[in-house]
Amino acid sequence: MVHESAAQTHKPGKTRKDPAENVEVFARRHDFSHPEAQHLPDADTRLTAERLTKRGVVTLRDLQRVAPNLTIQSINGTASSNFYLRGLGFNDFTQNNMGPVLTYFDDVSYAYAAMATGLMFDLQDVRVTPGPVGTEHGQSDTGGEVRIRTNDPTDTWHYGASQDIASYARSRSEAWISGPLAKGLSFRIAGMTRQGGGWQRNADNGAHLGDADLKALRAKLRWQPDEHTTVMLSGHFVSDHSQVVTSIPVHRLIGSGPLPDVDSKHVQWSFRPEFARLIGRSASMKPGENNQFWGWDLRFSHDFGYATVTSVSAFETQRRGELTDQDGTSLSQADAWRTIQGNTFTQEVRLSNSRPSDRFQWVAGAFYQRSRMDQEFFFDYANYTARKYFQVTDFGISQESISEFGHASYRLPHGVTLFAGLLHELDDRSINGLKTIIYGQSSRSFLPESTASNQFAGQAGISWQINPRALMYYKMSKGFKPGGFTANNTQIQAQLDPFQPETVLTYELGLKTDPIPGKLRINGAAFYNDFHHQQILGTVLIPDYGPLSEITNAPKSESWGFETTIDLHPFRHLFITQNLGWQRGTFQNFPTVNRAKTNAYHAATGEWKAINDNFSGVDMGQPKLTMNGEADWRQAVMRGYAAELGVDWMYRGSQAMTPGGTGFYRLPSYFLLGAHLTWRATSDRWQATLYTTNLLNRHYYESGGQATTNYIYIPGSPRFIGGRISAGF
């Protein structure tokens, strides 16, 4: 949990102070942020917009730099990501299932995280909640949620812009304007563009790869007919034509040919003209995205005095195309083109207590979601000797769910508070129209499949405000996540068997303390997760074809760990924040195909034979230790100006990419160091920063996986040196 020391920046809509008073604004930087959260029984990470900017958090994936026990990994270097919070998550290449960690923007639930691509700009704050959620708002889930709030319209005129330029011609520009249109009516428009930054080259011909090309726009219109009512209409549009990072093959799984002589910056990729014609792309295409996202949401709230009603309606769409060279060589052994067309409609209504001073606090509501998705996967296996063909798999996904939730707390004497929540959810989803065509050989159509679930989830706990500077709490939570389907390179009907819903019973004990107010803050929480039917990426062996990934269920598993945050301000100018997360999990019962042994058997005999195993007692493989933090020296230099010099760091332990994985199946640990120097006006009207990320230019890998003949790693970014200037009025 994080409550970082941070500046109390200018809040949109408030009148700015005169220059003399602005000196006092800088003085308040000595206080730790979110003091009110020290009285809440949770392990949430709360992040101010200032800290996100300072740490260079411009994508969802960047959040792992500032939160404990959080890992967010790219899928094959693309915009699609997998979330792991407290080790809970799963690898879903097809991205057609709800993840264990949900993403929210302005109270809108994104069941498919990729739909939130490009929206991390003009932010107000971020909140990362670990553990089961859904009894107070939104949708039920087992791993937690990431809630992002963007800035709202203001009643007075404000505007601003920022420009960030760094190595490899990387550029990020942002601008916004906000103000009144009429009495009770105000607006805000913000835009962002990200360009360049490509740091890879083709080892064969020197072609450049990795440049970003993303543009995003968000607009909000707020109407307040009276002091008790607010209506907000928001809309956004994102166009993403960025190139993607290409993988490095680290082990030959099938065949005896040598791996290419490549490194993180000098890689191999190629696409055959025949494949380009098949998918309707240019023969000169590079691995990259061809995506558009757009959506709108309508929020209504009215305070009746005793209760507040809130309604959030939203519609989100995605039109995606992703081109990847998954084998990481100049051969066509696993070249892939994926298209996705999907939309989601959500509706939430909740009623809550309007008086924070009441001993009895409560919220009750309902949530509805409907989603539709169509996907196509094209594969070029022309240079894979066991196949030598083009293949396409396409399918449709339909999903609908409704849930009712409620949460209540009662404050007893002596600082004791009891709280409890309950959720009920119905979920129904199906896969239909799936067919696989092997060009020139065969066409296979598969029967539709469906899965439904009807589950309860809930929470109960107690907190004790020991004194004004210390809070202790204990809670038990049951989380629920619906089942779904694996639909990627489908060859037999059995691959479409739905995996079951996942449930978890979580026990959490937490402590929040400010032993020396303004000087030392220590927050921590310990947890234990008892899983039933945990959703895991396993393996299925297709006879005479090879092993394929399949999301399945581990009947029984468990995990445990802790996270802690220390905020330290030992003397006048020094501020230190240290986040540390440790977790470990083991399977207690998980029968599945052992991919490592199956691949080894084929390498030795040339025969595909499933080597089945039960991974009982085997570590789940998620990084045991994650750590990040920063140290800043802040000082007023002259009247009206201040300087800040700081370093930041991040460590992630090794990760097994398959159950029980060792050797190349285990992603190495890594440590990254960064630094920054900022000169600012104490009025916060402008600031200029010089910074570097990956200061030591470490070679590391973000994620890994198997692509037919090879096992691959996705390399992380090299050192970037840049400058950022921003101004707001």
C-alpha positions in Angstrom: 0.0 0.0 0.0 1.3 3.4 -0.9 0.7 6.8 0.6 3.6 8.7 -0.9 5.1 11.9 0.2 4.1 14.3 -2.5 3.3 17.9 -3.3 -0.1 19.3 -2.6 -0.5 20.6 -6.1 -3.0 23.1 -7.4 -6.5 21.6 -7.6 -8.5 22.3 -10.7 -11.3 24.7 -10.0 -9.7 26.4 -7.0 -8.6 30.0 -7.0 -4.8 30.3 -7.1 -3.0 32.0 -4.2 -0.9 35.1 -4.5 2.9 34.7 -4.7 3.5 35.1 -1.0 1.0 32.3 -0.2 2.6 30.1 -2.9 5.7 29.8 -0.6 3.4 28.2 1.9 2.2 25.7 -0.8 5.8 24.5 -1.1 6.1 24.1 2.7 3.1 21.8 2.7 5.1 19.4 0.6 6.6 18.2 3.9 3.3 16.4 4.7 2.5 12.9 3.4 -0.4 12.6 1.0 -3.8 11.1 1.6 -4.0 11.6 5.4 -7.7 10.7 5.4 -6.8 7.2 4.0 -4.9 6.4 7.2 -8.3 5.8 8.9 -9.6 3.4 6.2 -9.3 -0.4 6.6 -7.7 -1.2 3.3 -4.3 -2.1 1.7 -4.9 0.3 -1.3 -2.1 2.1 -3.1 -3.1 5.7 -3.6 -1.1 7.7 -6.1 -1.2 11.4 -6.8 -1.0 12.8 -10.4 2.3 14.5 -9.4 3.9 11.2 -8.4 2.7 9.5 -11.6 4.3 12.2 -13.7 7.5 12.2 -11.8 7.9 8.4 -12.2 7.0 8.5 -15.9 3.8 6.6 -15.5 2.2 7.1 -18.9 0.7 3.6 -19.5 -1.1 1.1 -17.4 2.0 -1.1 -17.6 4.0 1.6 -15.9 2.0 1.3 -12.7 4.2 -1.6 -11.6 6.9 1.0 -10.9 4.9 2.5 -8.0 2.8 -0.2 -6.4 3.9 -3.3 -4.4 3.1 -6.9 -5.5 1.9 -5.6 -8.9 3.2 -7.1 -12.2 1.8 -6.0 -15.6 3.3 -7.7 -18.6 3.1 -7.2 -22.3 1.8 -10.1 -24.4 4.4 -10.7 -27.2 5.4 -7.0 -26.9 1.9 -5.8 -28.0 -0.5 -3.4 -26.4 -2.3 -6.3 -24.8 -1.3 -6.8 -21.1 -1.7 -9.4 -18.4 -2.1 -8.2 -14.8 -0.9 -10.0 -11.6 -1.7 -8.5 -8.2 -0.4 -10.3 -5.1 0.6 -13.0 -7.6 -3.0 -13.5 -8.8 -3.5 -13.3 -12.6 -3.3 -15.4 -15.7 -1.7 -15.3 -19.2 -4.6 -14.7 -21.7 -3.1 -14.3 -25.1 -6.6 -14.1 -26.8 -7.8 -11.4 -24.4 -11.4 -12.5 -24.7 -11.8 -13.3 -21.0 -12.2 -11.1 -18.0 -8.9 -10.8 -16.1 -8.5 -11.3 -12.4 -7.6 -7.6 -12.0 -10.1 -5.1 -13.4 -9.3 -1.6 -14.8 -11.7 1.4 -14.2 -11.5 4.9 -15.7 -13.8 7.4 -14.0 -16.0 4.6 -12.5 -16.3 2.8 -15.9 -15.3 -0.9 -15.8 -13.1 -2.2 -18.6 -13.5 -6.0 -18.6 -10.9 -6.2 -21.4 -7.9 -4.1 -20.2 -6.6 -3.4 -23.8 -9.7 -1.2 -24.3 -8.0 1.3 -21.9 -5.0 1.8 -24.2 -3.9 5.4 -24.6 -6.1 6.8 -21.8 -3.4 7.5 -19.2 -3.3 11.3 -19.5 -4.7 14.4 -17.8 -5.0 12.3 -14.6 -6.2 13.2 -11.2 -5.1 10.1 -9.3 -4.9 6.3 -9.3 -5.9 3.8 -6.7 -4.8 0.1 -6.8 -6.9 -2.2 -4.6 -5.6 -5.8 -4.0 -7.9 -8.7 -3.1 -11.5 -9.5 -3.9 -13.7 -6.6 -4.9 -17.3 -5.8 -6.0 -19.3 -5.3 -2.8 -19.2 -1.4 -3.0 -19.3 -0.7 -6.7 -18.7 -2.2 -10.2 -18.0 -5.8 -10.9 -16.9 -8.8 -8.8 -13.3 -10.0 -9.2 -10.8 -12.1 -7.3 -7.5 -10.2 -7.7 -8.4 -6.6 -7.3 -8.8 -3.5 -9.4 -7.0 -0.4 -10.7 -9.1 2.7 -10.5 -8.0 5.7 -12.5 -9.6 9.2 -12.2 -9.1 11.8 -14.9 -9.5 15.5 -14.3 -13.0 17.0 -14.4 -14.2 20.3 -15.8 -13.6 23.4 -13.7 -15.8 26.4 -12.9 -13.0 28.8 -13.8 -10.7 29.0 -16.8 -7.6 26.8 -16.7 -5.3 25.6 -19.4 -1.9 23.9 -19.7 0.5 21.8 -21.8 3.5 19.6 -21.4 6.2 18.4 -23.7 8.5 15.4 -23.1 11.4 14.6 -25.4 13.8 11.7 -24.9 16.3 9.3 -26.5 15.5 7.5 -29.8 13.4 10.5 -30.9 10.7 9.7 -28.4 8.1 12.5 -27.9 5.0 12.8 -25.7 2.9 15.9 -25.9 -0.2 16.8 -23.8 -2.5 19.8 -23.6 -5.8 20.6 -21.9 -8.3 23.4 -21.5 -11.1 23.7 -19.0 -13.7 26.3 -18.0 -17.3 27.5 -17.9 -19.7 27.7 -20.9 -22.7 29.0 -19.0 -24.1 29.1 -15.5 -23.9 25.5 -14.2 -22.3 24.3 -17.4 -18.5 23.6 -17.8 -16.2 21.6 -20.0 -12.8 20.1 -20.3 -10.9 18.9 -23.4 -7.5 17.1 -23.1 -5.4 15.5 -25.8 -2.2 13.5 -25.9 0.1 12.2 -28.6 3.1 9.8 -28.3 5.6 9.4 -31.1 9.0 7.7 -31.8 11.1 5.9 -29.2 11.8 2.8 -31.3 15.1 1.3 -30.1 15.3 -2.0 -32.0 16.7 -2.7 -35.5 16.6 -5.6 -37.8 19.8 -7.5 -37.5 19.6 -8.5 -41.2 18.9 -5.2 -42.9 19.1 -2.5 -40.3 15.4 -1.5 -40.5 14.1 0.5 -37.6 11.5 -0.8 -35.2 9.5 0.2 -32.2 8.3 3.8 -32.9 5.1 4.9 -31.1 2.3 6.5 -33.1 -0.6 7.1 -30.7 -3.1 10.0 -30.6 -5.8 10.3 -27.9 -8.5 12.9 -27.2 -10.9 13.2 -24.2 -13.8 15.6 -23.7 -16.1 16.2 -20.7 -19.2 18.3 -20.4 -20.6 18.9 -16.8 -24.0 20.3 -16.0 -24.9 21.3 -12.4 -28.4 22.6 -12.4 -28.3 22.9 -8.6 -25.9 22.3 -5.8 -27.2 18.7 -5.3 -27.2 17.4 -8.9 -24.4 16.7 -11.4 -24.6 15.3 -14.9 -21.4 14.5 -16.7 -21.1 13.4 -20.3 -17.6 12.1 -21.4 -16.2 10.8 -24.6 -12.8 9.7 -25.9 -11.1 8.5 -29.0 -7.7 6.7 -29.4 -5.8 5.9 -32.6 -2.8 3.6 -32.1 -0.5 2.7 -35.0 2.5 2.0 -32.9 5.2 -0.6 -33.8 5.8 -3.2 -31.1 8.9 -4.8 -29.5 10.0 -8.0 -31.2 11.0 -11.0 -29.2 14.4 -12.7 -28.7 14.5 -16.5 -29.1 16.3 -18.1 -26.2 15.9 -21.8 -26.8 15.1 -24.1 -29.8 12.2 -26.3 -28.7 11.6 -28.0 -32.0 14.3 -28.8 -34.7 18.0 -28.6 -34.5 18.8 -25.4 -36.3 20.9 -22.7 -34.5 19.2 -19.7 -33.0 19.9 -16.3 -34.7 22.7 -14.2 -33.2 20.6 -11.4 -31.9 20.3 -9.2 -28.8 17.7 -6.8 -27.3 18.5 -4.0 -29.8 19.3 -6.1 -32.8 16.5 -8.6 -33.6 15.1 -10.5 -36.5 11.6 -10.3 -38.1 10.2 -10.8 -41.5 6.8 -11.3 -43.2 6.4 -13.0 -46.5 4.6 -11.2 -49.4 2.1 -14.1 -49.6 1.2 -13.6 -46.0 0.9 -9.8 -46.5 -1.5 -10.4 -49.4 -3.6 -12.8 -47.3 -4.2 -10.3 -44.5 -4.4 -7.3 -46.8 -1.4 -5.5 -45.5 1.7 -3.9 -47.2 4.6 -6.1 -48.0 6.8 -3.7 -46.1 4.8 -4.1 -42.9 6.5 -4.2 -39.5 5.3 -5.8 -36.2 2.8 -3.3 -34.8 -0.7 -2.2 -33.9 -3.5 -0.9 -36.1 -6.0 0.0 -33.4 -8.9 2.4 -32.7 -10.8 2.7 -29.4 -13.6 5.0 -28.7 -16.4 5.3 -26.2 -18.7 7.5 -24.1 -20.1 7.5 -20.6 -22.9 9.4 -18.9 -22.7 9.9 -15.1 -25.6 11.3 -13.0 -25.6 11.9 -9.3 -28.1 13.6 -7.0 -27.9 14.2 -3.2 -31.2 13.9 -1.4 -29.6 15.0 1.9 -29.9 11.5 3.5 -28.7 9.5 0.5 -27.0 10.0 -2.9 -28.0 8.2 -6.0 -25.4 7.6 -8.7 -25.8 6.2 -12.2 -23.0 5.4 -14.6 -23.8 4.3 -18.2 -21.0 3.5 -20.6 -20.3 2.1 -24.1 -16.8 1.2 -25.2 -15.6 -0.2 -28.5 -12.3 -1.6 -29.9 -11.2 -2.2 -33.5 -7.8 -3.8 -33.3 -5.2 -5.4 -35.5 -1.9 -6.7 -34.1 0.9 -8.0 -36.2 3.7 -10.0 -34.5 6.6 -12.2 -35.4 6.3 -14.6 -32.6 9.2 -16.9 -33.3 11.7 -13.9 -33.3 13.5 -15.0 -36.5 13.6 -14.1 -40.1 11.8 -17.4 -40.9 8.0 -17.7 -41.0 7.5 -20.2 -38.2 4.9 -18.3 -36.2 4.1 -15.0 -37.8 0.6 -13.8 -36.6 -2.0 -11.2 -37.5 -4.9 -10.8 -35.1 -8.0 -8.7 -35.6 -10.6 -7.9 -32.9 -13.9 -6.1 -33.1 -15.7 -5.7 -29.9 -18.0 -3.5 -27.8 -19.1 -3.4 -24.2 -22.1 -1.7 -22.6 -22.2 -1.3 -18.8 -24.8 0.2 -16.5 -24.3 0.8 -12.8 -26.8 2.3 -10.3 -26.0 2.7 -6.6 -27.5 4.5 -3.6 -25.2 5.5 -0.7 -25.3 7.4 2.6 -24.7 11.2 2.1 -23.5 12.0 5.6 -19.9 11.0 6.3 -20.3 11.8 10.0 -23.0 9.1 10.5 -22.0 6.1 12.5 -23.8 3.9 10.0 -22.5 4.0 6.5 -24.0 2.0 3.6 -24.1 1.6 -0.1 -26.3 -0.7 -2.3 -26.6 -1.0 -6.0 -26.6 -3.1 -9.2 -24.3 -3.6 -12.1 -25.0 -4.8 -15.7 -22.6 -5.7 -18.5 -23.1 -6.9 -22.1 -20.2 -7.5 -24.4 -19.8 -8.8 -28.0 -16.5 -9.7 -29.7 -15.3 -11.2 -33.0 -11.7 -12.3 -33.4 -9.6 -13.7 -36.3 -6.1 -15.2 -35.9 -4.0 -15.6 -39.0 -0.8 -17.7 -38.8 2.1 -18.2 -41.3 3.8 -21.5 -40.6 5.5 -21.7 -44.1 9.0 -22.4 -42.7 7.8 -24.7 -39.9 8.6 -28.1 -41.4 5.9 -29.9 -39.5 3.2 -27.6 -41.0 4.2 -25.5 -44.0 0.9 -23.7 -44.4 -1.3 -20.7 -43.7 -4.0 -21.0 -41.1 -6.8 -18.8 -39.8 -9.1 -19.3 -36.8 -12.1 -17.0 -36.2 -14.9 -17.0 -33.6 -17.4 -14.8 -31.8 -17.9 -14.3 -28.1 -21.1 -13.1 -26.4 -21.3 -12.3 -22.7 -23.9 -10.9 -20.3 -23.9 -10.5 -16.6 -25.8 -8.8 -13.8 -24.9 -8.4 -10.1 -26.4 -6.8 -7.0 -24.2 -5.6 -4.2 -24.3 -4.0 -0.8 -21.8 -2.9 1.8 -22.3 -1.4 5.3 -20.2 -0.3 8.3 -21.0 0.8 11.8 -18.7 2.8 14.1 -18.8 1.6 17.7 -17.3 3.4 20.7 -13.6 3.3 21.4 -12.6 3.5 17.7 -14.0 0.1 16.7 -15.8 -0.2 13.4 -17.6 -3.3 12.0 -18.1 -3.7 8.2 -19.6 -6.3 5.9 -20.6 -6.6 2.2 -22.4 -9.0 0.0 -22.6 -9.5 -3.8 -24.5 -11.9 -6.0 -23.7 -12.2 -9.7 -25.2 -14.1 -12.7 -22.9 -14.5 -15.7 -23.6 -16.1 -19.1 -21.2 -16.3 -22.0 -20.8 -18.3 -25.1 -18.4 -18.9 -28.0 -19.9 -19.5 -31.5 -19.1 -19.7 -35.1 -15.5 -20.9 -34.5 -13.8 -22.4 -37.5 -10.2 -23.1 -38.4 -9.1 -23.1 -42.1 -5.7 -24.6 -43.2 -5.4 -23.1 -46.6 -5.0 -25.8 -49.3 -5.7 -28.6 -46.9 -8.8 -28.5 -44.7 -11.5 -26.5 -43.0 -12.9 -27.4 -39.6 -16.0 -26.0 -38.0 -16.6 -26.4 -34.3 -19.8 -26.6 -32.2 -20.7 -23.6 -30.0 -20.0 -23.8 -26.3 -21.5 -21.8 -23.4 -20.9 -21.5 -19.7 -23.0 -19.9 -17.0 -22.3 -19.1 -13.3 -24.4 -18.0 -10.4 -22.2 -17.1 -7.4 -22.1 -15.1 -4.2 -19.2 -13.1 -2.9 -18.7 -11.0 0.2 -16.6 -9.4 2.9 -16.7 -9.0 6.7 -14.2 -7.3 9.0 -13.4 -5.2 11.9 -11.1 -2.1 12.3 -9.8 -0.5 15.5 -8.5 3.1 15.5 -6.1 2.5 18.3 -5.2 6.2 18.5 -5.3 9.1 16.1 -2.0 7.8 14.5 -2.6 4.1 14.3 -5.3 1.8 12.8 -5.5 -1.9 12.8 -7.9 -4.0 10.8 -8.8 -7.6 9.9 -11.1 -8.8 7.2 -12.2 -11.9 5.3 -13.3 -11.6 1.7 -14.7 -14.1 -0.8 -14.0 -13.3 -4.5 -15.6 -14.6 -7.6 -14.6 -14.5 -11.3 -16.7 -16.2 -14.1 -15.3 -18.9 -16.4 -14.6 -18.5 -20.1 -12.9 -20.1 -23.1 -9.5 -20.5 -24.8 -9.8 -19.8 -28.5 -6.5 -19.6 -30.2 -5.2 -22.0 -33.0 -8.1 -24.3 -32.3 -7.7 -27.8 -33.7 -10.1 -30.1 -31.8 -13.5 -29.6 -30.1 -12.1 -30.4 -26.7 -10.1 -27.1 -26.8 -13.3 -25.2 -26.5 -14.4 -26.9 -23.2 -15.0 -23.9 -20.9 -12.9 -23.4 -17.9 -14.8 -23.0 -14.6 -15.3 -19.9 -12.4 -12.6 -19.1 -10.0 -13.2 -18.4 -6.3 -10.9 -17.2 -3.5 -11.2 -16.8 0.2 -8.8 -14.1 1.4 -7.8 -13.3 4.9 -6.1 -10.0 5.5 -4.5 -8.3 8.5 -3.3 -4.7 8.2 -1.8 -1.9 10.2 -1.6 1.8 9.3 0.6 4.1 11.5 2.0 7.6 11.6 4.3 7.1 14.6 6.0 10.5 13.9 3.5 12.7 12.0 5.0 14.3 8.9 8.2 12.4 9.5 7.5 8.7 9.4 4.6 6.6 8.1 4.6 2.8 8.1 1.7 0.9 6.5 1.5 -2.9 6.0 -0.8 -5.8 5.3 -0.4 -9.6 5.4 -2.7 -11.9 3.4 -3.5 -15.5 2.8 -5.5 -16.6 -0.3 -7.3 -20.0 -0.5 -8.2 -20.7 -4.1 -10.7 -23.1 -5.6 -10.5 -23.7 -9.4 -7.9 -21.0 -9.9 -7.7 -20.1 -13.6 -4.2 -21.0 -14.9 -2.6 -21.1 -18.4 -2.0 -24.8 -18.8 -1.1 -27.0 -21.8 -2.9 -29.4 -24.1 -1.2 -31.7 -26.5 -2.8 -32.1 -30.0 -1.8 -35.4 -31.5 0.6 -35.0 -34.5 0.5 -31.3 -34.0 2.2 -30.3 -30.8 1.5 -28.5 -27.4 -0.8 -25.6 -27.3 -1.7 -23.2 -24.4 -5.1 -23.6 -22.8 -6.6 -21.8 -19.8 -7.7 -24.4 -17.3 -8.4 -24.7 -13.6 -6.1 -25.8 -10.8 -8.6 -27.5 -8.4 -6.8 -26.3 -5.2 -4.1 -23.7 -4.6 -3.0 -21.2 -2.0 -0.8 -18.1 -1.7 0.3 -15.8 1.1 2.5 -12.8 1.6 2.6 -9.2 2.7 3.2 -5.7 1.4 4.5 -2.6 3.2 5.2 1.0 2.5 7.5 3.3 4.5 7.4 7.0 4.0 10.3 8.8 5.6 11.1 12.5 6.0 14.1 12.3 8.4 15.1 15.9 8.1 14.1 19.1 6.3 14.9 18.4 2.6 15.0 14.6 2.3 11.9 12.5 1.4 12.1 8.7 1.0 9.3 6.2 -0.1 9.9 2.5 -0.1 7.4 -0.1 -1.2 8.0 -3.8 -0.7 5.9 -6.7 -1.6 6.6 -10.4 -1.0 4.3 -13.3 -1.9 4.5 -17.0 -2.5 1.9 -19.5 -3.8 1.8 -23.2 -4.4 -0.5 -25.6 -6.2 -2.1 -28.1 -3.9 -3.7 -30.0 -6.8 -3.1 -29.2 -10.4 -3.0 -32.1 -12.9 -2.0 -31.0 -16.4 0.4 -31.7 -19.3 4.0 -30.9 -18.3 5.1 -28.7 -21.2 8.8 -28.8 -20.4 8.9 -32.7 -20.2 6.7 -33.0 -23.3 8.9 -30.7 -25.3 12.0 -32.6 -24.1 10.5 -36.0 -25.0 9.8 -34.7 -28.6 13.3 -33.3 -28.9 14.7 -36.7 -28.0 12.4 -39.0 -29.9 10.6 -36.8 -32.6 7.3 -38.1 -31.2 4.6 -36.0 -29.6 3.6 -37.7 -26.4 1.8 -36.0 -23.5 3.8 -36.2 -20.3 1.1 -35.7 -17.7 2.0 -34.4 -14.2 0.4 -33.2 -11.0 2.0 -30.0 -9.8 1.0 -30.5 -6.2 3.4 -28.6 -4.0 4.9 -26.7 -6.9 5.4 -23.0 -6.7 3.0 -20.9 -8.8 6.0 -19.1 -10.2 5.1 -15.4 -9.7 7.9 -13.1 -8.5 8.3 -13.6 -4.8 9.8 -10.1 -4.2 8.8 -6.9 -5.8 10.3 -3.6 -4.6 10.2 0.0 -5.8 10.8 3.4 -4.2 12.4 6.8 -4.5 14.5 9.3 -2.6 14.1 13.1 -3.2 16.1 16.1 -2.1 13.8 19.2 -2.2 14.9 22.7 -1.5 13.8 26.2 -2.1 16.6 27.9 -4.2 15.4 31.5 -4.2 12.1 33.3 -3.6 9.5 31.7 -5.8 11.6 28.8 -7.1 12.5 25.3 -5.9 14.7 22.4 -7.1 14.3 18.7 -6.6 16.9 16.0 -7.2 15.9 12.4 -6.9 16.6 8.7 -7.7 14.1 5.9 -8.0 14.4 2.1 -8.2 12.5 -1.0 -9.1 13.2 -4.7 -8.5 11.2 -7.7 -9.7 12.2 -11.3 -8.7 12.4 -14.2 -11.2 9.2 -15.6 -12.6 8.4 -19.1 -13.8 6.5 -18.8 -17.2 5.1 -22.3 -17.0 4.1 -24.3 -13.9 7.3 -25.6 -12.2 9.4 -23.8 -14.8 13.2 -23.8 -14.5 16.0 -22.8 -16.8 14.8 -20.8 -19.8 11.2 -21.3 -18.6 12.1 -19.0 -15.8 12.3 -15.2 -16.5 15.3 -13.7 -14.8 15.0 -11.1 -12.0 16.0 -7.5 -12.7 16.8 -4.2 -11.0 16.3 -0.8 -12.6 17.5 2.6 -11.5 16.4 6.1 -12.5 17.1 9.7 -11.7 15.6 13.2 -12.2 16.3 16.8 -11.6 13.5 19.3 -11.5 13.4 23.1 -11.4 9.9 24.5 -10.6 8.0 27.6 -9.7 6.6 27.2 -6.2 3.3 28.4 -7.6 3.3 25.1 -9.6 2.5 27.1 -12.7 5.5 25.6 -14.5 8.3 23.1 -14.1 11.2 21.7 -16.1 12.7 18.2 -15.5 15.7 16.3 -16.8 15.5 12.6 -16.2 16.8 9.1 -17.1 15.3 5.7 -16.9 17.2 2.4 -16.7 20.2 4.6 -15.7 22.6 1.6 -15.7 21.4 0.5 -19.1 20.6 -3.0 -17.8 19.5 -5.8 -20.2 16.3 -7.4 -18.9 13.2 -9.2 -20.0 9.6 -8.2 -19.3 7.9 -11.5 -20.2 8.3 -14.7 -22.2 6.5 -17.5 -23.9 6.5 -20.3 -26.5 5.9 -19.8 -30.2 5.9 -23.1 -32.0 9.6 -23.9 -32.6 11.2 -21.4 -30.1 11.0 -20.2 -26.6 11.1 -16.4 -26.6 11.7 -13.4 -24.2 10.3 -9.9 -24.6 13.2 -7.5 -23.9 12.7 -4.4 -21.7 13.6 -0.8 -22.7 17.2 0.4 -22.6 18.4 3.6 -21.0 16.4 6.7 -22.0 17.5 10.2 -21.2 15.0 13.0 -21.6 13.6 16.3 -20.6 10.1 17.4 -19.8 8.6 20.9 -19.4 5.0 21.7 -18.4 3.0 24.8 -17.6 -0.5 25.3 -16.3 -2.6 28.4 -15.7 
